[in-house]
Amino acid sequence: MHTKLGSFGESRFLLLIVVFAFLLRVAVIPFLLGDITNPARDHWDFGWEEGRIARSIASGQGFSSPLFGSTGPTAWTTPVYPYLLAVLFRIFGIYSRAAAWAILILNCLFSALTCIPLYFTGRRCFDGTAAYWAAGIWALFPYAVYYASGYVWGFCLDTLMLSLVVWCTLAMEQETRLRYWAGYGVLWGIAALTNAVILSTLPFLLGWMVWRQARSKFRWLLNSAVAMLFLVVAVSPWFFRNYNIFHDFIPFRSTFWMIFWEGNTGDTSDHYPDWTNPAHNTTEMEAYRRLGELGYVEQKKRASFGFLTRYPGLYLWLAAKRFIYTWTGFWSFRKDYLTGEPFAFPHIALSTTLTLLLLVGAGRAVHFNPDGTLPLLLVLASYPVVYYVAHSGAEYRHPIDAICAVFIGYLLRSAIAQRSSVRMQTGQHESC
């Protein structure tokens, strides 16, 4: 089922894929850079909330002020990506063109490096051929190129971290050394501080690994306990920081109920109506300043429970629409929606095609290696759930696009192998 670990030639070929992916993404940057460096609304499009927080850090004001003006400390988002932005702001200048280039090049690097865990994931689940197809598909993956080259946000780093977590989970299946389990826990901690949604896959991936280790009669309880201990150690400084500042337990982010409300107001004109975000609504911005971040989020929590109580059917319908949107790109054909989404039809076509290829590839993969592909399926099932619940976006799905690339890579590998087999059998029949 598995090919032998690659020779120098195989490693060099993988390196070429990574380099090609990186150069392709960098080459696209000049075509998208103008939107980022546009000074409108005090450079709002330069990273949005994460760019604002990074500016505050780089200016010596700490992790604060995610919107407009000085609004004090925040836990709007997790800390890893804003701090990376802040470092580049300090080096190249806040909201400068040079900083934009540096940040986007870093995104391109994250996206290109994702080819590596995808290759080893494909190799472990299937074989070397499927692994190279997975890495090659990711190198050319349209959304991967677009988000790396045109978005100052952590999507590419999120994708790399989730891909690393999946690969390491597969690699740790037969591991017994405690230092490796400690490192595995630290990796989960870094991933959670990059994007806390990645933790939604932890119960399933760890459960799969415990099951596999228990079958092999390994000391799974001690191993998993060590991993969880080091995960907690890795994230504790952020928890302590939040408690020290807000005097409340805020595990990762403070804004869940605000985000939930933004997607569940009863406004179905868009999957994420702009007016719900304080950055686009003067009234909401004033309420955020007046109440403070935790007070504002508490207000939205009450409004969310009110909506759920009054309109449970509408909420379930919206959740279903978010599920459909996540996998097909379709939200609405209303004229006002299409006016604000000029690329809606290409997005629907591409997203739906990728989902269909994923389904066919996953079906074949399960037949080929049911136990090995189960973790990938669990990630696909668990990761987007929070976005079905709250609000969706194509960019939020991006981390699992990498898992899709693995299944599509196996689909291409199996289709080519099947075609070659048919040709060989036809040739043998004719020779007879």
C-alpha positions as CSV (number, residue, x, y, z in Angstrom):
1,M,0.0,0.0,0.0
2,H,2.9,2.4,0.7
3,T,5.8,3.0,-1.4
4,K,9.2,3.2,0.1
5,L,10.4,6.5,1.5
6,G,11.5,8.6,-1.4
7,S,14.9,8.6,-2.9
8,F,17.0,11.8,-3.4
9,G,15.3,12.1,-6.8
10,E,11.9,11.9,-5.3
11,S,12.8,14.5,-2.7
12,R,14.2,16.8,-5.3
13,F,11.0,16.5,-7.3
14,L,8.9,17.4,-4.3
15,L,11.2,20.4,-3.7
16,L,10.6,21.5,-7.3
17,I,6.8,21.3,-6.7
18,V,7.1,23.5,-3.6
19,V,9.3,26.0,-5.4
20,F,7.0,26.1,-8.4
21,A,4.0,26.6,-6.1
22,F,5.8,29.4,-4.3
23,L,6.9,31.2,-7.5
24,L,3.4,30.9,-9.1
25,R,1.8,32.6,-6.0
26,V,4.4,35.3,-5.9
27,A,3.9,36.0,-9.6
28,V,0.2,36.7,-9.0
29,I,0.8,39.2,-6.2
30,P,1.3,42.3,-8.4
31,F,-2.2,41.7,-9.9
32,L,-3.9,41.8,-6.4
33,L,-1.6,44.1,-4.5
34,G,-3.5,47.3,-5.3
35,D,-6.6,46.3,-3.4
36,I,-4.5,45.7,-0.3
37,T,-2.5,48.9,-0.4
38,N,-5.6,51.0,-1.1
39,P,-5.5,53.7,1.7
40,A,-9.3,54.0,1.8
41,R,-10.9,53.9,5.3
42,D,-7.5,54.1,6.9
43,H,-6.1,51.0,5.1
44,W,-9.0,48.9,6.2
45,D,-8.5,46.3,3.4
46,F,-4.9,45.8,4.6
47,G,-5.7,42.9,6.9
48,W,-9.0,44.2,8.3
49,E,-9.3,43.3,12.0
50,E,-6.0,41.4,12.1
51,G,-4.2,44.2,10.3
52,R,-5.6,46.7,12.9
53,I,-4.4,44.5,15.8
54,A,-1.0,44.1,14.2
55,R,-0.8,47.9,13.8
56,S,-1.5,48.3,17.5
57,I,1.1,45.8,18.5
58,A,3.7,47.4,16.2
59,S,2.8,50.8,17.6
60,G,3.5,49.6,21.2
61,Q,-0.2,49.5,22.2
62,G,-0.4,45.7,22.6
63,F,-3.0,43.3,21.3
64,S,-5.8,45.8,21.0
65,S,-8.1,48.0,18.8
66,P,-9.3,45.6,16.1
67,L,-11.6,48.2,14.4
68,F,-11.4,52.0,14.2
69,G,-9.9,54.2,16.8
70,S,-8.4,53.1,20.1
71,T,-10.8,50.7,21.7
72,G,-8.6,48.9,24.2
73,P,-7.4,45.3,24.6
74,T,-9.0,42.7,22.5
75,A,-9.4,38.9,22.2
76,W,-11.1,39.3,18.8
77,T,-8.8,36.7,17.2
78,T,-6.1,34.3,18.2
79,P,-2.6,35.7,18.5
80,V,-0.2,34.0,16.1
81,Y,-0.9,35.7,12.8
82,P,-1.4,39.2,14.1
83,Y,2.0,39.0,15.9
84,L,3.6,37.8,12.6
85,L,2.1,40.8,10.9
86,A,3.3,43.1,13.6
87,V,6.9,41.9,13.2
88,L,6.7,42.7,9.5
89,F,5.1,46.0,10.2
90,R,8.0,46.9,12.5
91,I,10.5,45.9,9.9
92,F,8.9,47.3,6.7
93,G,6.6,50.0,8.0
94,I,2.9,49.9,9.1
95,Y,0.6,49.6,6.1
96,S,3.5,50.2,3.7
97,R,3.8,48.7,0.2
98,A,7.0,46.9,1.3
99,A,5.1,45.3,4.3
100,A,2.3,44.2,1.9
101,W,4.8,42.4,-0.3
102,A,6.6,40.8,2.7
103,I,3.3,39.6,4.2
104,L,2.0,38.2,0.9
105,I,5.3,36.5,0.2
106,L,5.1,34.9,3.7
107,N,1.6,33.7,2.8
108,C,2.8,32.3,-0.4
109,L,5.5,30.4,1.5
110,F,3.0,29.0,3.9
111,S,0.8,27.9,1.0
112,A,3.6,26.4,-0.9
113,L,5.0,24.5,2.1
114,T,1.6,22.9,2.5
115,C,2.6,20.7,-0.4
116,I,4.9,18.8,1.9
117,P,2.4,17.5,4.5
118,L,0.0,16.8,1.7
119,Y,2.6,14.7,-0.1
120,F,3.4,12.7,3.1
121,T,-0.3,12.4,3.9
122,G,-1.0,11.0,0.4
123,R,2.0,8.7,0.6
124,R,1.0,7.3,3.9
125,C,-2.7,6.8,3.0
126,F,-2.1,5.6,-0.6
127,D,1.2,5.6,-2.4
128,G,3.9,7.8,-3.9
129,T,2.1,8.5,-7.1
130,A,-1.1,9.7,-5.4
131,A,1.2,11.8,-3.1
132,Y,2.8,13.6,-6.0
133,W,-0.6,14.2,-7.6
134,A,-1.9,15.7,-4.3
135,A,1.1,18.0,-4.0
136,G,0.9,19.0,-7.7
137,I,-2.8,19.7,-7.4
138,W,-2.2,21.9,-4.4
139,A,0.6,23.8,-6.3
140,L,-2.0,24.8,-8.9
141,F,-5.1,24.9,-6.7
142,P,-6.9,28.2,-7.7
143,Y,-8.1,29.1,-4.2
144,A,-4.7,28.4,-2.7
145,V,-3.1,30.8,-5.2
146,Y,-5.7,33.5,-4.7
147,Y,-5.7,33.5,-0.9
148,A,-2.0,33.4,-0.7
149,S,-1.4,36.2,-3.2
150,G,-4.3,38.5,-2.4
151,Y,-5.4,38.3,1.2
152,V,-3.7,39.7,4.3
153,W,-5.2,37.1,6.7
154,G,-4.2,33.8,8.2
155,F,-5.9,31.4,5.8
156,C,-2.7,30.0,4.4
157,L,-1.1,29.5,7.8
158,D,-4.3,27.9,9.0
159,T,-4.2,25.5,6.1
160,L,-0.5,24.6,6.7
161,M,-1.2,24.0,10.4
162,L,-4.2,21.8,9.8
163,S,-2.3,19.8,7.2
164,L,0.6,19.4,9.6
165,V,-1.7,18.2,12.3
166,V,-3.3,15.6,10.0
167,W,0.1,14.3,8.7
168,C,1.5,14.1,12.2
169,T,-1.6,12.2,13.4
170,L,-1.0,9.6,10.7
171,A,2.7,9.5,11.4
172,M,2.2,9.1,15.2
173,E,0.0,6.0,14.8
174,Q,2.8,3.6,15.8
175,E,4.8,6.0,17.9
176,T,5.6,5.3,21.6
177,R,8.3,7.8,22.5
178,L,6.9,10.3,24.9
179,R,9.0,13.2,23.6
180,Y,7.3,12.8,20.3
181,W,3.9,12.9,22.0
182,A,4.9,16.0,23.8
183,G,5.9,17.6,20.5
184,Y,2.6,16.5,19.0
185,G,0.8,18.3,21.8
186,V,2.8,21.5,21.3
187,L,1.9,21.3,17.6
188,W,-1.8,21.2,18.5
189,G,-1.3,24.1,20.8
190,I,0.3,26.3,18.1
191,A,-2.4,25.3,15.7
192,A,-5.1,26.3,18.2
193,L,-3.4,29.7,18.7
194,T,-3.3,30.1,14.9
195,N,-7.0,29.2,14.4
196,A,-9.0,27.7,17.3
197,V,-11.4,26.0,14.8
198,I,-8.6,23.5,14.1
199,L,-9.3,22.1,17.6
200,S,-12.7,20.9,16.4
201,T,-10.9,18.1,14.7
202,L,-8.9,17.1,17.8
203,P,-11.5,14.7,19.4
204,F,-11.8,12.8,16.1
205,L,-8.1,12.6,15.2
206,L,-7.0,11.8,18.7
207,G,-9.8,9.3,19.0
208,W,-8.7,7.6,15.8
209,M,-5.1,7.4,17.0
210,V,-6.1,6.1,20.4
211,W,-8.2,3.4,18.7
212,R,-5.2,2.4,16.5
213,Q,-2.8,2.4,19.4
214,A,-5.1,0.4,21.5
215,R,-5.4,-2.2,18.8
216,S,-1.6,-2.4,18.7
217,K,-1.6,-2.7,22.5
218,F,0.4,0.5,23.0
219,R,0.2,2.7,26.1
220,W,-2.3,4.9,24.5
221,L,-3.6,6.5,27.7
222,L,-0.2,7.8,28.8
223,N,0.7,8.9,25.3
224,S,-2.5,10.9,24.8
225,A,-2.3,12.4,28.3
226,V,1.2,13.7,27.6
227,A,0.0,15.2,24.3
228,M,-2.9,16.9,26.0
229,L,-0.7,18.2,28.8
230,F,1.7,19.9,26.4
231,L,-1.2,21.3,24.4
232,V,-2.5,22.9,27.6
233,V,0.9,24.2,28.4
234,A,1.3,25.7,24.9
235,V,-2.0,27.6,25.1
236,S,-2.0,28.6,28.8
237,P,-0.1,31.9,28.3
238,W,-2.9,33.2,26.0
239,F,-5.5,32.1,28.5
240,F,-3.7,33.8,31.4
241,R,-3.3,37.0,29.3
242,N,-7.0,37.1,28.6
243,Y,-8.0,36.4,32.2
244,N,-5.6,39.0,33.5
245,I,-7.0,41.7,31.2
246,F,-10.7,40.9,31.0
247,H,-11.1,39.1,34.4
248,D,-13.1,36.4,32.6
249,F,-12.3,33.0,31.2
250,I,-11.8,33.5,27.5
251,P,-10.1,30.3,26.1
252,F,-9.2,31.6,22.6
253,R,-11.5,34.3,21.2
254,S,-14.1,36.5,22.7
255,T,-16.2,37.1,19.7
256,F,-18.1,33.8,19.0
257,W,-21.6,35.2,19.8
258,M,-21.0,38.3,17.8
259,I,-20.0,36.2,14.8
260,F,-23.0,33.9,15.4
261,W,-25.3,36.9,15.5
262,E,-23.8,38.3,12.3
263,G,-24.9,35.2,10.4
264,N,-28.2,34.8,12.1
265,T,-30.1,38.1,12.2
266,G,-32.8,37.0,9.8
267,D,-31.2,38.9,6.9
268,T,-30.9,36.2,4.2
269,S,-29.6,38.6,1.5
270,D,-26.0,37.4,2.0
271,H,-24.3,34.7,3.9
272,Y,-22.5,37.4,5.8
273,P,-24.3,40.8,5.6
274,D,-21.8,43.6,5.8
275,W,-24.0,45.8,8.0
276,T,-23.7,43.4,10.9
277,N,-20.0,44.1,11.3
278,P,-19.2,47.2,13.4
279,A,-16.6,48.1,10.8
280,H,-19.3,48.7,8.3
281,N,-22.0,50.1,10.6
282,T,-21.7,53.3,12.6
283,T,-24.4,52.4,15.1
284,E,-22.8,49.0,15.8
285,M,-19.3,50.6,16.0
286,E,-20.6,53.1,18.6
287,A,-22.2,50.3,20.6
288,Y,-18.9,48.4,20.5
289,R,-17.1,51.4,21.9
290,R,-19.7,52.2,24.5
291,L,-20.1,48.6,25.8
292,G,-16.6,47.4,25.4
293,E,-15.8,44.1,23.6
294,L,-17.2,41.7,26.2
295,G,-20.3,43.9,26.8
296,Y,-20.9,44.1,23.1
297,V,-20.5,40.3,22.6
298,E,-22.9,39.7,25.6
299,Q,-25.5,41.9,23.9
300,K,-25.2,39.9,20.7
301,K,-25.4,36.6,22.7
302,R,-28.8,37.7,24.1
303,A,-29.9,38.8,20.6
304,S,-28.8,35.4,19.2
305,F,-30.8,33.4,21.8
306,G,-33.7,35.7,21.1
307,F,-33.5,34.8,17.4
308,L,-33.1,31.1,18.1
309,T,-36.2,31.2,20.4
310,R,-38.4,33.1,17.9
311,Y,-37.2,31.6,14.6
312,P,-35.9,28.1,15.1
313,G,-37.1,27.0,11.6
314,L,-35.4,30.0,10.0
315,Y,-32.2,29.2,11.8
316,L,-32.2,25.6,10.6
317,W,-32.8,26.8,7.1
318,L,-29.9,29.2,7.3
319,A,-27.7,26.5,8.7
320,A,-28.7,24.3,5.7
321,K,-27.9,27.1,3.3
322,R,-24.5,27.6,4.9
323,F,-23.8,23.9,4.4
324,I,-24.8,24.1,0.7
325,Y,-22.8,27.3,0.3
326,T,-19.6,25.7,1.9
327,W,-19.6,22.9,-0.6
328,T,-21.1,24.5,-3.8
329,G,-20.5,28.2,-3.5
330,F,-24.3,28.8,-4.0
331,W,-26.1,31.2,-1.8
332,S,-28.6,33.0,-3.9
333,F,-29.5,34.1,-7.5
334,R,-31.1,37.3,-6.3
335,K,-30.0,40.3,-8.4
336,D,-28.8,42.3,-5.4
337,Y,-26.7,39.4,-4.2
338,L,-25.1,38.8,-7.6
339,T,-24.4,42.6,-8.0
340,G,-22.2,42.4,-4.9
341,E,-20.7,39.0,-6.0
342,P,-19.6,39.5,-9.6
343,F,-17.7,36.1,-9.6
344,A,-20.6,34.1,-8.1
345,F,-21.1,31.9,-11.1
346,P,-17.4,31.0,-11.6
347,H,-17.2,30.3,-7.9
348,I,-20.2,28.0,-7.9
349,A,-18.9,26.1,-11.0
350,L,-15.4,25.7,-9.5
351,S,-16.5,24.9,-6.0
352,T,-19.1,22.4,-7.1
353,T,-16.7,20.7,-9.5
354,L,-14.1,20.3,-6.7
355,T,-16.7,18.9,-4.3
356,L,-17.8,16.3,-6.9
357,L,-14.3,15.3,-7.6
358,L,-13.7,15.0,-3.8
359,L,-16.7,12.8,-3.4
360,V,-15.7,10.4,-6.2
361,G,-12.1,10.4,-4.9
362,A,-13.1,9.8,-1.3
363,G,-15.4,6.9,-2.4
364,R,-12.5,5.2,-4.2
365,A,-10.1,6.0,-1.4
366,V,-12.3,4.4,1.2
367,H,-12.4,1.2,-0.9
368,F,-8.6,1.2,-1.2
369,N,-7.7,2.0,2.4
370,P,-10.7,2.5,4.7
371,D,-8.8,2.7,8.0
372,G,-6.1,5.1,6.7
373,T,-8.5,7.5,5.0
374,L,-10.9,7.7,8.0
375,P,-8.9,10.6,9.7
376,L,-9.2,12.6,6.5
377,L,-12.9,12.1,6.3
378,L,-13.3,13.0,10.0
379,V,-11.5,16.3,9.3
380,L,-13.8,17.0,6.4
381,A,-16.9,16.3,8.5
382,S,-15.9,18.1,11.7
383,Y,-13.9,21.2,10.7
384,P,-16.6,23.2,8.9
385,V,-19.4,22.5,11.4
386,V,-18.8,25.8,13.3
387,Y,-19.3,27.7,10.0
388,Y,-22.6,25.9,9.4
389,V,-23.6,27.0,12.9
390,A,-22.4,30.6,12.7
391,H,-21.7,32.1,9.3
392,S,-19.9,30.7,6.3
393,G,-17.4,31.9,3.7
394,A,-15.4,30.3,1.0
395,E,-12.2,31.5,2.6
396,Y,-13.1,29.8,5.9
397,R,-13.3,26.5,4.1
398,H,-9.8,26.9,2.7
399,P,-7.9,24.7,5.3
400,I,-9.9,21.6,4.3
401,D,-9.3,22.4,0.6
402,A,-5.9,20.8,1.3
403,I,-7.6,17.5,2.3
404,C,-9.7,17.7,-0.8
405,A,-6.5,17.9,-2.8
406,V,-5.3,14.6,-1.3
407,F,-8.5,12.8,-2.3
408,I,-8.6,14.4,-5.8
409,G,-4.9,13.4,-6.1
410,Y,-5.8,9.8,-5.4
411,L,-8.7,10.0,-7.9
412,L,-6.4,11.0,-10.7
413,R,-3.9,8.4,-9.7
414,S,-6.5,5.6,-9.7
415,A,-8.1,6.8,-12.9
416,I,-4.8,6.8,-14.7
417,A,-3.9,3.4,-13.3
418,Q,-7.2,2.0,-14.4
419,R,-6.8,3.4,-17.9
420,S,-3.3,2.0,-18.2
421,S,-4.6,-1.4,-17.0
422,V,-7.4,-1.4,-19.6
423,R,-4.9,-0.5,-22.4
424,M,-2.6,-3.3,-21.2
425,Q,-5.4,-5.9,-21.2
426,T,-6.5,-4.7,-24.6
427,G,-3.0,-5.0,-26.0
428,Q,-2.6,-8.5,-24.5
429,H,-6.0,-9.6,-26.0
430,E,-5.0,-8.2,-29.5
431,S,-1.6,-10.0,-29.3
432,C,-3.4,-13.3,-28.6
